[in-house]
Amino acid sequence: MAFIASICPYCDNGKQITANRTSWLIHLSGHREEIIEHLTDTTESCQFCSYPEPSVNKKHASSHYRWAHQKSTLINWALDNLEKQILV
């Protein structure tokens, strides 16, 4: 079983977490709003739409991420974009 070691960028304490993929997904699911905020702050258009259009403003973008995409899509994106180390 492989473990993922990383610091959660959405936690305030900056503590290193080493856990399997499922545990990471569970942990990140509690940070949905922080993930949406990060996406709206760093991108001009949706990362998940096939034909993304630029967002009108951050409120529109956050609403789009919240309602147009599944929570699992956001959580998997966050896990895939962690600066991580895979431990076997």
Summary of the structure (lengths in Angstrom):
residues: 88
radius of gyration: 13.9
end to end distance: 6.4
largest distance: 44.2
contacts: 215
relative contact order: 0.24
helix: 47%
strand: 16%
